[in-house]
């Protein structure tokens, strides 16, 4: 595996690979890698001639500087994992490489409010940063396949909208959520939870699974109310729990009018913000 820090160098290497008729798979990450990330990377290695994984903690998607500062950095362990997974290129750029003209570069993309609900309501500007960095990374890597996780449901929905809008020659591949044995979705933030916090966090997946069962005989509103109550305890603060249309991310009035429903949530346990989701109907 080659570690590349400069945009120009990666662009040249990939240009050669493309002109030799080889396919490229790309997995963007912010590092502190775990088995969830590796499931994306392994799929890329399986499905493409050449695989690129990027590690870039994108400053423009953090709305709180303290969150950015606290983001775990484990480059040596990450690069050993990627090497073992047979990744060809680890792209590890500096912010200056990604944003040579400063960080205020914005992407003009009509989203019909999709970036303002769920996560967008609580993390203003977050998705502008995500769209900005993924667009830039796709322009650099120009891959045949882009690998993203179901874990960040709203994120991949917006990136799908971006790829469609700009008619980018890349196919988005969404990979299932990797979970710990007790159901907790793997996340780089989990390292900040205590042993007890990790145990308590199993309520999240349990509530999602139970919501799926309850939706058969209850309205969306009833399930949302039950889930909010079930999650709220003195050690778990719920930011939101919503069941939305999986295509538009809009609220549901009557579940019969929708064929794709997703429950999505964010909670705080021990000062750590955790997100999760589950497809309830598709
Ligand atoms: P991040 O490093 O958190 O930006 O995540 C990079 C990619 O890995 C995103 O597409 C995430 O959705 C995906 N990812 C993160 N955690 C998981 C997980 N537990 N299972 C599957 N994919 C994941």
Boltz pocket constraint, residues with backbone or C-beta under 6 A from the ligand:
constraints:
  - pocket:
      binder: B
      contacts: [[A, 28], [A, 29], [A, 30], [A, 31], [A, 35], [A, 36], [A, 37], [A, 39], [A, 40], [A, 147], [A, 148], [A, 149], [A, 150], [A, 151], [A, 152], [A, 175], [A, 176], [A, 177], [A, 178], [A, 179], [A, 185], [A, 186], [A, 187], [A, 188]]
      max_distance: 6.0
